């Protein structure tokens, strides 16, 4: 079983610039792969294989003037971007055939540089590591400071660096765990309980306990309204509008973080008891 552990990153100015280059290069390779597949479809030709795309869009592209800057980032990041395209098309075709459960998947679309959420993935081949002083060392980025909230149970198999809409950076580690070990960490209490989610209360338990709704969004409405009004008054494309957009995103992120923390604490309490 695989679990994800997320931690906050605090890159310095040069590291933020290096991550921005990696985000941009990964996006370009992703878009080039989607474009190559679409051109093959319109020409009624077979889709190029992953090996062909890797050779054409990464290896050979680095030797051209137009794509020479692809060599400034880790090659693993670019390879993982191609794998994302392969997975997207595989899920799309499986959805068309009805082999994939859940809602219908759309055809992969181009990524925009205006997307406020960016991510790149490093596997073990990238030779990233956690230094002795607790920093996350990434190839062609440097040793990034990490806020460790807990200890990783085992060595991660990969790490995904994410920049969200609020301008925050996170490291998401994939951990391979044994379900038996996880079950022993939180033993069975022999008790059961029913949970009814409601409107007046967040939840009512079968033993009569009522859990009040924190109403995080309602309490933050005044601040959200103010920041949204300031954003609407800024000229589109200006630096002041980007600053105002960040304020709105951070205000929403604060609400989302508080709600997520409440859910985690309550669910952990119910499971453990």
C-alpha positions in Angstrom: 0.0 0.0 0.0 1.2 3.5 -0.8 0.7 6.6 1.3 1.6 10.2 0.8 3.3 12.5 3.3 3.3 16.2 2.5 5.6 18.8 4.1 6.0 22.6 3.6 9.0 23.7 1.6 10.8 27.1 2.0 13.0 27.6 -1.1 15.2 30.7 -1.3 15.1 33.1 -4.2 17.5 31.2 -6.4 15.8 27.9 -5.7 12.4 29.4 -6.5 13.8 30.5 -9.9 15.2 27.0 -10.5 11.9 25.4 -9.6 10.1 27.9 -12.0 12.4 26.8 -14.8 11.6 23.1 -14.0 7.8 23.8 -13.9 8.1 25.6 -17.3 10.2 22.9 -18.9 7.9 20.1 -17.7 4.9 22.0 -19.0 6.5 22.5 -22.4 7.4 18.8 -22.8 3.9 17.8 -21.7 2.3 20.2 -24.3 4.7 19.0 -27.0 3.8 15.4 -26.4 0.0 16.2 -26.5 0.6 18.1 -29.8 2.5 15.2 -31.3 -0.3 12.8 -30.5 -2.9 15.1 -31.9 -1.0 15.7 -35.1 -0.7 11.9 -35.5 -4.4 11.5 -34.9 -5.3 14.1 -37.5 -3.0 12.5 -40.0 -4.6 9.1 -39.2 -1.2 7.7 -38.2 -0.4 5.5 -35.2 0.5 7.3 -32.0 4.3 7.7 -31.4 5.6 5.5 -28.6 7.0 6.8 -25.4 10.5 6.0 -26.5 10.0 8.0 -29.8 8.6 11.0 -27.9 11.5 10.9 -25.4 14.1 10.9 -28.2 12.3 13.6 -30.2 11.0 15.9 -27.5 13.9 15.7 -25.0 17.1 14.3 -26.4 17.0 15.8 -29.8 15.2 19.0 -28.6 18.0 19.9 -26.3 20.4 20.2 -29.3 18.2 22.8 -31.0 18.3 26.5 -30.4 14.6 26.7 -29.6 14.7 24.0 -26.9 18.3 24.2 -25.6 17.1 25.5 -22.2 15.6 22.0 -21.5 19.1 21.0 -20.4 18.9 23.4 -17.5 16.6 21.1 -15.5 16.8 17.5 -14.5 16.0 15.0 -17.3 14.0 12.9 -14.8 11.5 15.8 -14.5 11.0 15.8 -18.3 10.7 12.0 -18.5 8.0 12.1 -15.7 6.1 14.7 -17.7 6.0 12.3 -20.7 4.8 9.5 -18.3 2.0 11.9 -17.2 0.9 12.2 -20.8 0.9 8.4 -21.3 -1.2 7.9 -18.1 -3.6 10.6 -19.2 -4.2 9.0 -22.6 -4.4 5.5 -21.1 -7.1 6.7 -18.6 -8.9 8.5 -21.5 -9.1 5.4 -23.7 -10.0 3.2 -20.8 -12.8 5.6 -19.9 -14.1 5.5 -23.5 -14.2 1.7 -23.5 -15.9 1.6 -20.2 -13.0 -0.2 -18.5 -12.4 2.6 -16.1 -14.9 3.2 -13.3 -16.0 6.6 -12.3 -16.9 9.7 -14.3 -15.8 9.9 -17.9 -12.3 11.2 -18.6 -11.7 13.9 -21.1 -9.0 14.0 -23.7 -5.7 15.4 -22.4 -5.5 19.2 -22.8 -2.6 21.6 -23.1 -1.2 23.0 -19.9 -1.2 26.8 -19.6 1.5 28.9 -18.1 -1.3 30.8 -16.4 -2.2 27.8 -14.2 -1.6 28.8 -10.6 -0.8 25.2 -9.5 2.4 23.7 -10.8 4.1 20.4 -10.0 7.1 18.3 -10.9 8.1 14.8 -9.8 11.5 13.3 -9.0 11.9 9.5 -8.8 14.9 7.6 -7.4 16.7 7.9 -10.8 17.0 11.7 -10.1 19.2 10.9 -7.1 17.5 13.3 -4.8 18.1 12.8 -1.1 17.4 14.2 2.4 20.6 15.7 3.8 21.9 15.2 7.3 20.7 18.6 8.4 17.1 17.8 7.2 17.1 19.6 3.9 15.6 18.2 0.6 18.4 18.1 -2.0 17.0 18.2 -5.5 19.1 18.0 -8.7 19.7 21.4 -10.4 17.7 23.1 -7.6 19.7 22.7 -4.4 19.1 21.8 -0.8 15.7 23.2 0.1 14.6 23.9 3.6 11.7 21.6 4.8 9.3 22.0 7.7 9.2 18.4 9.1 5.9 17.9 11.0 6.5 14.1 11.4 9.1 11.4 10.7 8.9 9.4 7.5 8.4 5.7 8.4 10.5 4.4 5.4 12.6 5.7 2.6 10.3 7.4 0.0 10.2 6.1 -3.6 9.5 9.5 -5.1 8.9 13.1 -4.3 6.6 15.6 -6.0 7.3 19.3 -5.6 4.1 21.4 -5.7 3.5 25.1 -5.9 -0.1 26.0 -5.1 -2.2 29.0 -6.1 -1.2 30.8 -2.9 2.5 30.7 -3.8 3.3 28.0 -1.2 5.7 25.1 -1.9 5.1 21.5 -0.7 7.0 18.2 -1.0 4.8 15.2 -1.4 6.6 11.9 -0.6 5.3 8.5 -1.7 5.8 5.8 0.9 5.4 2.1 0.5 3.9 0.7 3.7 2.7 -2.6 5.0 -1.0 -2.6 6.0 -0.3 -5.0 8.8 2.1 -2.6 10.4 -0.4 0.3 10.0 -3.1 -1.8 11.7 -0.8 -2.6 14.6 0.0 1.1 15.1 -3.8 1.7 15.7 -5.2 -1.5 17.3 -8.8 -2.5 17.1 -10.9 -1.2 20.1 -13.8 -3.6 19.6 -16.2 -0.7 19.5 -18.3 0.6 16.7 -20.1 3.9 16.1 -22.5 5.4 13.6 -22.0 8.8 12.1 -24.7 11.0 10.6 -23.6 14.2 8.8 -26.1 17.0 9.1 -26.7 20.7 8.6 -27.3 22.1 12.1 -24.4 20.1 13.5 -21.4 18.8 11.6 -22.1 15.3 12.7 -24.2 13.4 15.2 -22.9 10.1 16.6 -25.0 7.1 17.4 -24.1 7.5 21.1 -25.9 10.9 21.1 -22.7 13.0 20.8 -23.3 16.1 18.7 -20.3 17.7 17.0 -20.8 21.4 16.2 -19.8 22.7 12.7 -16.8 25.1 12.9 -18.2 27.1 10.0 -14.7 28.2 8.8 -15.9 29.7 5.6 -18.7 31.7 7.4 -16.2 33.2 9.9 -13.8 34.2 7.1 -16.5 35.7 4.8 -15.7 39.3 5.8 -12.0 39.0 5.0 -12.7 37.1 1.8 -15.2 39.7 0.6 -12.7 42.5 1.3 -9.8 40.8 -0.6 -12.1 39.8 -3.5 -13.3 43.4 -3.8 -9.7 44.7 -3.9 -8.9 42.2 -6.6 -11.9 43.3 -8.8 -10.6 46.9 -8.7 -7.1 46.1 -10.1 -6.2 46.3 -13.7 -5.9 43.0 -15.5 -2.3 42.0 -16.2 -0.8 44.5 -13.7 1.5 43.5 -10.8 -0.9 44.9 -8.3 -3.6 42.6 -9.6 -1.2 39.6 -9.1 -0.6 40.8 -5.5 -4.3 41.0 -4.9 -4.8 37.6 -6.4 -2.3 36.2 -4.0 -4.1 37.7 -1.1 -7.4 36.1 -2.2 -5.7 32.7 -2.7 -4.0 32.8 0.7 -7.3 33.7 2.4 -9.0 30.7 0.7 -6.0 28.5 1.6 -6.3 29.4 5.2 -9.9 28.3 5.2 -9.1 25.1 3.4 -6.2 24.3 5.7 -8.4 24.8 8.8 -11.2 22.7 7.4 -8.7 19.9 6.5 -7.1 20.0 9.9 -10.5 19.7 11.6 -11.4 16.7 9.5 -8.1 15.0 10.2 -8.3 15.5 13.9 -11.9 14.4 14.2 -11.5 11.3 12.0 -8.3 10.3 13.9 -10.1 10.7 17.2 -13.1 8.6 16.1 -10.9 5.8 14.7 -8.6 5.6 17.7 -11.5 5.6 20.2 
